[in-house]
Amino acid sequence: MSPGLYASLNCGHSSLDTQQNVIENRRRVADCFGLDASRLHSLKQAHTSRVVTLDRSSAEQFETVADGMVTREPGVGLGSLGADCAPVLFADPVNRVIGAAHSGWKGALTGINEAVLTAMQGLGAQLENIQAAIGPAMQQLHYEVQEDFRDAFSRDSPIDAAAFFRERNGGLYFDTPGYIRERLHAAGVRAIDQSMDDTFSRAEHYFSYRRSCRENRGDYGRQISVICLPEEKTGSA
């Protein structure tokens, strides 16, 4: 629906795309999940470790400052917006509890993914049943950082992060998705799927904040990664 810089399914209300375009894009995404557009939730993401619990009566969350969502109700879509940061989707298929996180380096470092796991367990999920999927994000090959970035991980990370930094041609590069995966593993999640798609280099498929900055575009779109519980089937034997 969106043209030019935002082509095609920009789902970010905070972009400079027209609100009419964003609303229509989100409606199309919601249709893929059989949802009313008002039940496709996303947050005012701010690299926090805050998580909100949603149900079918929840109002739209565009102005809620948080980076994680959980629910145990069918018909509630949890949408993580991204443009280089990793979306992380969670599911306990046994107890039917789901979660979603927006996980850039800061959120990963300060524990957004562990906060979602805790919130899911508060709704009845069991850690041994939780599966996680790390979506498309900026991969290490292009994610150049400064030395003070590495210092922050050396100082604050609860796991050893040294293996996720690589020096190349005088630059320092960080593997955010790999770090997220290791943190999830350390937290007790065993079933983890990780996309290797790079949002920065695959301009034909993904929006990218850093690519926009490099090309002096002035703004960028946001893709959305969604998880939703289906309605439980009922019937007699």
Contacts in CASP RR format, 6 or more apart in sequence:
PFRMAT RR
TARGET T0000
AUTHOR 0000-0000-0000
METHOD contacts of the structure
MODEL  1
MSPGLYASLNCGHSSLDTQQNVIENRRRVADCFGLDASRLHSLKQAHTSR
VVTLDRSSAEQFETVADGMVTREPGVGLGSLGADCAPVLFADPVNRVIGA
AHSGWKGALTGINEAVLTAMQGLGAQLENIQAAIGPAMQQLHYEVQEDFR
DAFSRDSPIDAAAFFRERNGGLYFDTPGYIRERLHAAGVRAIDQSMDDTF
SRAEHYFSYRRSCRENRGDYGRQISVICLPEEKTGSA
1 8 0 8 1.000
1 9 0 8 1.000
1 21 0 8 1.000
1 24 0 8 1.000
1 25 0 8 1.000
1 28 0 8 1.000
2 8 0 8 1.000
2 9 0 8 1.000
2 10 0 8 1.000
2 17 0 8 1.000
2 18 0 8 1.000
2 21 0 8 1.000
2 22 0 8 1.000
2 25 0 8 1.000
2 221 0 8 1.000
5 17 0 8 1.000
5 217 0 8 1.000
5 219 0 8 1.000
5 220 0 8 1.000
5 221 0 8 1.000
6 15 0 8 1.000
6 17 0 8 1.000
6 21 0 8 1.000
6 221 0 8 1.000
8 25 0 8 1.000
9 25 0 8 1.000
9 28 0 8 1.000
9 29 0 8 1.000
9 223 0 8 1.000
9 224 0 8 1.000
10 17 0 8 1.000
10 21 0 8 1.000
10 22 0 8 1.000
10 25 0 8 1.000
10 207 0 8 1.000
10 221 0 8 1.000
10 222 0 8 1.000
10 223 0 8 1.000
11 22 0 8 1.000
11 25 0 8 1.000
11 26 0 8 1.000
11 29 0 8 1.000
11 42 0 8 1.000
11 81 0 8 1.000
11 222 0 8 1.000
11 223 0 8 1.000
11 224 0 8 1.000
12 22 0 8 1.000
12 42 0 8 1.000
12 81 0 8 1.000
12 221 0 8 1.000
12 222 0 8 1.000
12 224 0 8 1.000
13 19 0 8 1.000
13 22 0 8 1.000
13 42 0 8 1.000
13 62 0 8 1.000
14 44 0 8 1.000
14 222 0 8 1.000
15 22 0 8 1.000
15 219 0 8 1.000
15 220 0 8 1.000
15 221 0 8 1.000
15 222 0 8 1.000
16 219 0 8 1.000
17 219 0 8 1.000
17 221 0 8 1.000
23 37 0 8 1.000
26 37 0 8 1.000
26 40 0 8 1.000
26 224 0 8 1.000
27 37 0 8 1.000
29 40 0 8 1.000
29 224 0 8 1.000
29 226 0 8 1.000
30 36 0 8 1.000
30 37 0 8 1.000
30 39 0 8 1.000
30 40 0 8 1.000
30 77 0 8 1.000
32 226 0 8 1.000
33 40 0 8 1.000
33 75 0 8 1.000
33 77 0 8 1.000
33 226 0 8 1.000
33 228 0 8 1.000
35 75 0 8 1.000
35 77 0 8 1.000
35 228 0 8 1.000
38 60 0 8 1.000
39 56 0 8 1.000
39 75 0 8 1.000
39 76 0 8 1.000
39 77 0 8 1.000
40 77 0 8 1.000
40 79 0 8 1.000
40 226 0 8 1.000
41 54 0 8 1.000
41 58 0 8 1.000
41 60 0 8 1.000
41 61 0 8 1.000
41 69 0 8 1.000
41 76 0 8 1.000
41 77 0 8 1.000
41 78 0 8 1.000
41 79 0 8 1.000
42 61 0 8 1.000
42 62 0 8 1.000
42 79 0 8 1.000
42 80 0 8 1.000
42 81 0 8 1.000
42 224 0 8 1.000
43 52 0 8 1.000
43 61 0 8 1.000
43 62 0 8 1.000
43 64 0 8 1.000
43 65 0 8 1.000
43 66 0 8 1.000
43 67 0 8 1.000
43 68 0 8 1.000
43 69 0 8 1.000
43 81 0 8 1.000
43 102 0 8 1.000
44 61 0 8 1.000
44 62 0 8 1.000
44 63 0 8 1.000
44 64 0 8 1.000
44 65 0 8 1.000
44 66 0 8 1.000
45 66 0 8 1.000
45 67 0 8 1.000
45 80 0 8 1.000
45 81 0 8 1.000
45 82 0 8 1.000
45 85 0 8 1.000
45 102 0 8 1.000
46 65 0 8 1.000
46 66 0 8 1.000
46 67 0 8 1.000
47 67 0 8 1.000
47 102 0 8 1.000
47 104 0 8 1.000
47 106 0 8 1.000
47 107 0 8 1.000
47 110 0 8 1.000
48 65 0 8 1.000
48 66 0 8 1.000
48 67 0 8 1.000
48 107 0 8 1.000
48 110 0 8 1.000
48 112 0 8 1.000
49 67 0 8 1.000
49 107 0 8 1.000
49 110 0 8 1.000
49 111 0 8 1.000
49 112 0 8 1.000
49 115 0 8 1.000
50 65 0 8 1.000
50 66 0 8 1.000
50 67 0 8 1.000
50 68 0 8 1.000
50 115 0 8 1.000
51 66 0 8 1.000
51 67 0 8 1.000
51 68 0 8 1.000
51 69 0 8 1.000
51 70 0 8 1.000
51 101 0 8 1.000
51 112 0 8 1.000
51 115 0 8 1.000
51 116 0 8 1.000
51 118 0 8 1.000
51 119 0 8 1.000
52 61 0 8 1.000
52 64 0 8 1.000
52 66 0 8 1.000
52 68 0 8 1.000
52 69 0 8 1.000
52 70 0 8 1.000
53 69 0 8 1.000
53 70 0 8 1.000
53 71 0 8 1.000
53 119 0 8 1.000
53 123 0 8 1.000
54 61 0 8 1.000
54 69 0 8 1.000
54 70 0 8 1.000
54 71 0 8 1.000
54 73 0 8 1.000
54 76 0 8 1.000
54 78 0 8 1.000
55 71 0 8 1.000
55 72 0 8 1.000
55 73 0 8 1.000
55 76 0 8 1.000
56 73 0 8 1.000
56 75 0 8 1.000
56 76 0 8 1.000
58 76 0 8 1.000
61 69 0 8 1.000
67 101 0 8 1.000
67 102 0 8 1.000
67 103 0 8 1.000
67 107 0 8 1.000
67 112 0 8 1.000
68 80 0 8 1.000
68 99 0 8 1.000
68 100 0 8 1.000
68 101 0 8 1.000
68 102 0 8 1.000
68 112 0 8 1.000
68 115 0 8 1.000
68 116 0 8 1.000
68 119 0 8 1.000
69 78 0 8 1.000
69 79 0 8 1.000
69 99 0 8 1.000
69 100 0 8 1.000
69 116 0 8 1.000
70 78 0 8 1.000
70 90 0 8 1.000
70 97 0 8 1.000
70 98 0 8 1.000
70 99 0 8 1.000
70 100 0 8 1.000
70 116 0 8 1.000
70 119 0 8 1.000
70 120 0 8 1.000
70 123 0 8 1.000
71 77 0 8 1.000
71 78 0 8 1.000
71 97 0 8 1.000
71 98 0 8 1.000
71 99 0 8 1.000
71 123 0 8 1.000
71 229 0 8 1.000
72 95 0 8 1.000
72 96 0 8 1.000
72 97 0 8 1.000
72 98 0 8 1.000
72 123 0 8 1.000
72 124 0 8 1.000
72 229 0 8 1.000
73 229 0 8 1.000
74 96 0 8 1.000
74 228 0 8 1.000
74 229 0 8 1.000
74 230 0 8 1.000
74 231 0 8 1.000
74 232 0 8 1.000
75 228 0 8 1.000
75 229 0 8 1.000
75 230 0 8 1.000
75 231 0 8 1.000
76 228 0 8 1.000
76 229 0 8 1.000
77 226 0 8 1.000
77 227 0 8 1.000
77 228 0 8 1.000
78 89 0 8 1.000
78 98 0 8 1.000
78 99 0 8 1.000
78 100 0 8 1.000
78 226 0 8 1.000
78 227 0 8 1.000
78 228 0 8 1.000
79 87 0 8 1.000
79 100 0 8 1.000
79 224 0 8 1.000
79 225 0 8 1.000
79 226 0 8 1.000
79 227 0 8 1.000
80 87 0 8 1.000
80 88 0 8 1.000
80 89 0 8 1.000
80 100 0 8 1.000
80 101 0 8 1.000
80 102 0 8 1.000
80 224 0 8 1.000
80 225 0 8 1.000
80 226 0 8 1.000
81 87 0 8 1.000
81 102 0 8 1.000
81 222 0 8 1.000
81 223 0 8 1.000
81 224 0 8 1.000
82 102 0 8 1.000
82 199 0 8 1.000
82 207 0 8 1.000
82 222 0 8 1.000
82 223 0 8 1.000
82 224 0 8 1.000
82 225 0 8 1.000
83 199 0 8 1.000
83 206 0 8 1.000
83 207 0 8 1.000
83 208 0 8 1.000
83 209 0 8 1.000
83 212 0 8 1.000
83 220 0 8 1.000
83 221 0 8 1.000
83 222 0 8 1.000
83 223 0 8 1.000
84 104 0 8 1.000
84 137 0 8 1.000
84 138 0 8 1.000
84 143 0 8 1.000
84 199 0 8 1.000
84 200 0 8 1.000
84 208 0 8 1.000
84 209 0 8 1.000
84 210 0 8 1.000
85 102 0 8 1.000
85 103 0 8 1.000
85 104 0 8 1.000
85 105 0 8 1.000
85 137 0 8 1.000
85 138 0 8 1.000
85 176 0 8 1.000
86 103 0 8 1.000
86 104 0 8 1.000
86 108 0 8 1.000
86 134 0 8 1.000
86 135 0 8 1.000
86 136 0 8 1.000
86 137 0 8 1.000
86 176 0 8 1.000
86 177 0 8 1.000
86 180 0 8 1.000
87 100 0 8 1.000
87 101 0 8 1.000
87 102 0 8 1.000
87 103 0 8 1.000
87 134 0 8 1.000
87 135 0 8 1.000
87 136 0 8 1.000
87 137 0 8 1.000
87 224 0 8 1.000
87 225 0 8 1.000
88 100 0 8 1.000
88 101 0 8 1.000
88 103 0 8 1.000
88 113 0 8 1.000
88 116 0 8 1.000
88 132 0 8 1.000
88 133 0 8 1.000
88 134 0 8 1.000
88 135 0 8 1.000
88 180 0 8 1.000
88 184 0 8 1.000
89 98 0 8 1.000
89 99 0 8 1.000
89 100 0 8 1.000
89 101 0 8 1.000
89 132 0 8 1.000
89 133 0 8 1.000
89 135 0 8 1.000
89 225 0 8 1.000
89 226 0 8 1.000
89 227 0 8 1.000
90 98 0 8 1.000
90 99 0 8 1.000
90 100 0 8 1.000
90 101 0 8 1.000
90 116 0 8 1.000
90 117 0 8 1.000
90 120 0 8 1.000
90 130 0 8 1.000
90 131 0 8 1.000
90 132 0 8 1.000
90 133 0 8 1.000
90 227 0 8 1.000
91 97 0 8 1.000
91 98 0 8 1.000
91 99 0 8 1.000
91 130 0 8 1.000
91 131 0 8 1.000
91 227 0 8 1.000
92 98 0 8 1.000
92 120 0 8 1.000
92 124 0 8 1.000
92 125 0 8 1.000
92 126 0 8 1.000
92 129 0 8 1.000
92 130 0 8 1.000
92 131 0 8 1.000
93 129 0 8 1.000
93 131 0 8 1.000
94 126 0 8 1.000
94 129 0 8 1.000
95 124 0 8 1.000
95 125 0 8 1.000
95 126 0 8 1.000
95 129 0 8 1.000
96 229 0 8 1.000
96 232 0 8 1.000
97 120 0 8 1.000
97 123 0 8 1.000
97 124 0 8 1.000
97 125 0 8 1.000
98 120 0 8 1.000
98 227 0 8 1.000
98 228 0 8 1.000
98 229 0 8 1.000
99 116 0 8 1.000
99 119 0 8 1.000
99 120 0 8 1.000
99 227 0 8 1.000
100 116 0 8 1.000
100 225 0 8 1.000
100 226 0 8 1.000
100 227 0 8 1.000
101 112 0 8 1.000
101 113 0 8 1.000
101 115 0 8 1.000
101 116 0 8 1.000
102 112 0 8 1.000
103 112 0 8 1.000
103 113 0 8 1.000
103 134 0 8 1.000
103 176 0 8 1.000
103 180 0 8 1.000
104 137 0 8 1.000
104 176 0 8 1.000
105 149 0 8 1.000
105 174 0 8 1.000
105 176 0 8 1.000
105 179 0 8 1.000
107 113 0 8 1.000
108 176 0 8 1.000
108 179 0 8 1.000
108 180 0 8 1.000
108 183 0 8 1.000
109 152 0 8 1.000
109 153 0 8 1.000
109 156 0 8 1.000
109 157 0 8 1.000
110 156 0 8 1.000
111 183 0 8 1.000
113 132 0 8 1.000
113 180 0 8 1.000
113 183 0 8 1.000
113 184 0 8 1.000
113 187 0 8 1.000
114 183 0 8 1.000
114 187 0 8 1.000
117 125 0 8 1.000
117 127 0 8 1.000
117 130 0 8 1.000
117 187 0 8 1.000
117 189 0 8 1.000
120 130 0 8 1.000
121 127 0 8 1.000
127 187 0 8 1.000
127 188 0 8 1.000
127 189 0 8 1.000
128 188 0 8 1.000
128 190 0 8 1.000
130 189 0 8 1.000
130 191 0 8 1.000
131 189 0 8 1.000
131 191 0 8 1.000
131 192 0 8 1.000
131 193 0 8 1.000
132 184 0 8 1.000
132 189 0 8 1.000
132 191 0 8 1.000
132 192 0 8 1.000
132 193 0 8 1.000
133 192 0 8 1.000
133 193 0 8 1.000
133 194 0 8 1.000
133 195 0 8 1.000
134 177 0 8 1.000
134 178 0 8 1.000
134 180 0 8 1.000
134 181 0 8 1.000
134 184 0 8 1.000
134 192 0 8 1.000
134 193 0 8 1.000
134 194 0 8 1.000
134 195 0 8 1.000
135 177 0 8 1.000
135 194 0 8 1.000
135 195 0 8 1.000
135 197 0 8 1.000
135 225 0 8 1.000
136 195 0 8 1.000
136 197 0 8 1.000
136 198 0 8 1.000
136 199 0 8 1.000
136 202 0 8 1.000
136 205 0 8 1.000
136 206 0 8 1.000
136 223 0 8 1.000
136 225 0 8 1.000
137 176 0 8 1.000
137 177 0 8 1.000
137 195 0 8 1.000
137 197 0 8 1.000
137 198 0 8 1.000
137 199 0 8 1.000
138 176 0 8 1.000
138 198 0 8 1.000
138 199 0 8 1.000
138 200 0 8 1.000
138 208 0 8 1.000
138 210 0 8 1.000
139 175 0 8 1.000
139 177 0 8 1.000
139 196 0 8 1.000
139 197 0 8 1.000
139 198 0 8 1.000
139 200 0 8 1.000
139 201 0 8 1.000
140 164 0 8 1.000
140 166 0 8 1.000
140 173 0 8 1.000
140 174 0 8 1.000
140 175 0 8 1.000
140 176 0 8 1.000
140 178 0 8 1.000
141 173 0 8 1.000
141 198 0 8 1.000
141 201 0 8 1.000
142 173 0 8 1.000
142 198 0 8 1.000
142 200 0 8 1.000
142 201 0 8 1.000
142 210 0 8 1.000
143 173 0 8 1.000
143 174 0 8 1.000
143 175 0 8 1.000
143 176 0 8 1.000
143 200 0 8 1.000
143 210 0 8 1.000
144 171 0 8 1.000
144 172 0 8 1.000
144 173 0 8 1.000
145 165 0 8 1.000
145 172 0 8 1.000
145 173 0 8 1.000
145 174 0 8 1.000
146 172 0 8 1.000
147 172 0 8 1.000
149 172 0 8 1.000
149 174 0 8 1.000
150 161 0 8 1.000
150 165 0 8 1.000
150 172 0 8 1.000
150 174 0 8 1.000
153 161 0 8 1.000
153 164 0 8 1.000
153 165 0 8 1.000
154 161 0 8 1.000
154 162 0 8 1.000
158 183 0 8 1.000
158 186 0 8 1.000
159 182 0 8 1.000
159 183 0 8 1.000
159 186 0 8 1.000
161 179 0 8 1.000
164 174 0 8 1.000
164 175 0 8 1.000
164 176 0 8 1.000
164 178 0 8 1.000
164 179 0 8 1.000
164 182 0 8 1.000
165 172 0 8 1.000
165 173 0 8 1.000
165 174 0 8 1.000
165 175 0 8 1.000
166 172 0 8 1.000
166 173 0 8 1.000
166 175 0 8 1.000
167 173 0 8 1.000
177 194 0 8 1.000
177 195 0 8 1.000
178 194 0 8 1.000
181 192 0 8 1.000
181 194 0 8 1.000
184 192 0 8 1.000
185 192 0 8 1.000
197 205 0 8 1.000
197 206 0 8 1.000
198 206 0 8 1.000
199 206 0 8 1.000
199 207 0 8 1.000
199 208 0 8 1.000
199 211 0 8 1.000
199 223 0 8 1.000
200 208 0 8 1.000
200 210 0 8 1.000
200 211 0 8 1.000
203 211 0 8 1.000
206 223 0 8 1.000
207 220 0 8 1.000
207 221 0 8 1.000
207 222 0 8 1.000
207 223 0 8 1.000
208 220 0 8 1.000
209 220 0 8 1.000
211 217 0 8 1.000
211 220 0 8 1.000
212 218 0 8 1.000
212 219 0 8 1.000
212 220 0 8 1.000
END
